[in-house]
């Protein structure tokens, strides 16, 4: 169940300017036996994107659109979704370390980006742990 603490996720991040990508280093420390296959996803979100937002909310007045709306936590493309972390059982005390590479889109403001890493139960798709790191 979601109240069970199966693992800790430690993260590191750097920007590889030459390759035009983020390098997300991950360490998964299992603190409980896992009897199901696990998947990992690494996604990028960008904060503080200013753009036009259609307005249907009267608190902003009668303006049909807001020209300088600040969007928060926008999911960006190029993520790594549902990659196999471990296809079988994992024993408490086991550690898995992997690097993930995500190509950077030139339109992103890298100072406003974060990587979010989450692990799911491959059978039920339930998220069992999540962590994030500033890029």
C-alpha positions in Angstrom: 0.0 0.0 0.0 1.1 3.6 -0.4 1.8 3.9 3.3 4.7 1.4 3.0 8.1 2.9 2.8 10.0 0.7 0.3 13.0 2.9 -0.8 14.8 6.2 -0.6 15.8 8.1 -3.8 19.0 10.2 -3.7 19.6 12.5 -6.7 22.4 14.5 -8.3 22.2 16.6 -11.4 24.5 18.4 -13.8 24.3 20.0 -17.1 26.4 18.6 -19.9 26.6 21.7 -22.2 28.6 20.0 -24.9 26.0 17.3 -25.3 23.1 19.6 -24.7 21.6 17.5 -21.9 20.9 17.1 -18.2 22.6 14.2 -16.5 20.5 13.0 -13.6 22.3 10.6 -11.3 20.1 8.4 -9.1 20.6 6.1 -6.2 17.7 3.9 -5.1 18.3 2.5 -1.6 15.7 -0.2 -0.8 14.8 -0.3 2.9 12.1 -3.0 2.5 11.8 -6.2 0.5 9.9 -5.6 -2.8 8.0 -8.5 -4.4 6.9 -6.8 -7.6 8.7 -5.3 -10.6 9.5 -1.6 -10.4 9.6 1.1 -13.0 11.4 4.5 -12.8 10.4 7.8 -14.5 12.5 10.9 -14.9 10.7 14.1 -16.0 11.6 17.7 -16.2 9.3 20.5 -15.0 9.8 24.2 -15.6 8.6 26.9 -13.4 7.8 30.6 -13.8 6.9 30.5 -17.5 5.1 33.7 -18.5 2.5 33.4 -21.2 -1.0 34.0 -22.3 -3.8 32.3 -20.3 -7.4 32.2 -21.3 -9.5 33.7 -18.5 -12.8 32.2 -17.3 -12.2 33.3 -13.7 -14.1 36.4 -12.6 -11.4 37.2 -9.9 -9.2 38.5 -12.7 -12.0 40.7 -14.0 -13.7 40.6 -17.4 -10.5 40.2 -19.4 -10.8 37.3 -21.8 -7.1 36.5 -21.6 -4.3 37.3 -19.2 -1.1 38.3 -21.2 1.4 37.9 -18.4 0.1 34.8 -16.5 2.9 32.9 -14.6 2.7 29.1 -15.2 4.1 26.9 -12.5 5.4 23.3 -12.7 5.0 22.8 -16.4 5.8 19.3 -17.6 8.4 19.4 -20.3 8.9 16.8 -23.1 11.9 14.5 -23.4 11.2 12.6 -20.1 12.1 9.0 -19.5 8.9 7.3 -18.6 8.3 3.8 -17.1 11.8 2.4 -17.6 12.5 -0.9 -15.9 14.2 -0.3 -12.5 14.1 -4.0 -11.4 12.2 -6.7 -13.2 12.0 -9.0 -10.2 12.2 -9.0 -6.4 14.4 -6.6 -4.6 15.8 -7.3 -1.1 16.0 -4.8 1.7 19.5 -3.3 1.7 19.9 -3.5 -2.1 21.1 -0.3 -3.9 20.6 0.5 -7.6 22.5 3.4 -9.1 21.8 4.7 -12.6 22.3 7.8 -14.7 19.6 9.2 -16.9 20.2 11.7 -19.8 17.5 14.2 -20.9 18.1 16.4 -23.9 17.6 20.1 -23.2 15.2 22.1 -25.4 16.7 25.5 -26.2 13.4 27.2 -25.3 13.7 26.1 -21.6 15.0 28.4 -18.9 17.4 25.9 -17.3 17.5 28.0 -14.0 13.8 27.3 -13.6 13.9 23.6 -14.3 13.7 20.6 -11.9 14.0 16.9 -12.4 11.4 14.7 -10.7 12.2 11.0 -10.3 9.5 8.6 -9.3 9.3 4.8 -8.8 6.2 2.9 -9.5 4.9 -0.6 -8.9 4.9 -2.0 -12.5 1.8 -4.2 -11.8 -0.4 -1.6 -10.2 1.2 1.7 -11.5 1.1 3.0 -7.9 3.8 5.5 -7.2 5.9 4.2 -4.2 8.5 6.9 -3.9 9.3 10.3 -5.5 12.1 12.9 -5.2 13.1 16.1 -7.0 16.2 18.1 -7.6 16.9 21.6 -9.0 18.7 21.7 -12.2 
